[in-house]
Amino acid sequence: MTNDTKQKLEQCLCPPGNGVFTVNTAKERKEQLHQRIFGQSTNIEHLWKESLNQLPSASNAVILGIASDCGGGILRGANWGPLFLRSTLIEQYPDLTAFDMGDVRVIPHLLADKYLNDATIANCRKALYQDEASTYCVSPLSITEDVLHDFYASYPEKGIFGIGGDHSVSYPLTKAYLQAKKKQGKRAAIIHFDAHTDLLVERLGIDLCFGSWCTHILDDLHEKHHLIQVGIRSSGKPKSHWEETFGVKQHWADEVKTQGVEKTIANIFSQLENEAIDELYVSFDIDAIDDSYASATGTPEPDGLMPEEAMSILRALAAQYPITGADMMEIAPFTDSSGRGEEARDKTLTVGAEISAFLLNEMAKN
């Protein structure tokens, strides 16, 4: 790792769990996480920076939290996903070998630098980096993409597991991943689990958001049909519209129910066959799962995938292809649309952690 890359990580990221900028809110939960990761809850900034020296020799599965939900738009609260999911993973899967690189430093009012004027960027650079003439990005999507370009250049064998955050966060995660794979001469496909297509061109005039991020990574794929979507069921337009307009492949939730998960797996394999796919990236919106299991999210939807259906698909894919990048998005622990409070939160986190732990273990194998 070069000194410039190390300095960028230290400046643009922060310790795990600290991506939501608060003084007292969730303080005890943050301290518990730090105690488990670092063995103490004080002097964390120093310990975290020291831990970055272990990155070159650490696991190939690298966790990055992006605690941003400025790109969402229904029920907010996914910014707490990285903190809560990490805690659940540590409690329920203590043998995970993933390396935690920390959180992106998030100014919660910002999305991407291209939406900001020069004066705002300079002012935010002064706030984040104490230098208004800094060259670092200031918005979470822009910081994520910039940091990951350097990360993949330094560690082409490693993969990022992103924890969001609303699904706009997957735009920089997948874009940097796909561009890095192309430079490595590899063909990668994206497997996208979601209740929604996320294939808008823009939403209320904003092109990078939770409902449109997929549209803006299609050109980074070798072929547009290398985006395969699973679990779709909430759409104002039929499947044919999305497939014909954007060239993607979809497996709607009702198809999985009707034909069975084994047939769905066979169909996915037939789409990947003869495509010379080397590696897979899995982007998982927790609302792909039925709201009886995953209601602590901004847009819970009924009639979704059962956790075991999703796991069966993931196991089958992992048996045939290396999973070298992934993310878990849209877990909003304080969101209670079901009326079941902590029970709903814990159930959602348990499902999210099971899927995340599987993906992390697969990434660590590579």
Number of C-alpha atoms within 10 A of each C-alpha: 15 9 8 10 15 16 13 16 21 18 15 22 24 21 23 25 28 24 25 22 13 9 7 8 10 15 13 11 14 20 17 16 22 23 14 14 18 15 12 14 16 12 10 19 14 10 17 20 20 11 16 18 12 12 17 12 8 16 21 25 27 22 23 24 35 35 30 35 31 25 27 21 14 9 16 21 23 28 28 28 32 32 25 23 26 22 22 18 19 16 12 14 14 10 11 16 16 19 22 23 23 26 27 28 25 27 19 17 11 19 24 19 17 10 12 14 9 11 10 14 22 19 16 20 20 15 13 19 16 11 14 17 12 15 11 19 21 29 25 30 27 19 23 28 21 17 20 23 17 20 21 20 14 14 14 15 12 21 25 28 27 25 32 30 29 31 31 28 33 30 23 24 25 27 22 22 25 25 18 19 19 14 12 13 10 15 19 29 24 25 23 25 26 27 28 23 27 22 18 17 16 17 14 6 7 12 17 24 28 29 23 22 26 26 20 17 20 21 11 17 20 17 15 19 20 22 22 20 24 26 29 25 23 18 12 8 9 10 16 12 11 17 14 10 9 16 17 20 21 23 19 23 24 15 17 19 16 10 10 12 19 14 13 21 19 13 13 20 14 11 14 15 10 8 15 11 16 16 18 21 26 22 23 26 24 31 29 27 30 20 23 16 24 30 32 33 31 24 23 22 20 17 18 28 28 19 18 13 18 19 16 14 17 18 15 14 18 17 10 12 14 18 28 26 27 29 27 28 29 33 33 31 26 19 22 18 16 16 10 11 15 14 14 24 23 19 16 25 27 18 17 26 23 16 20 22 20 17 25 27 18 20 25 21 12 14
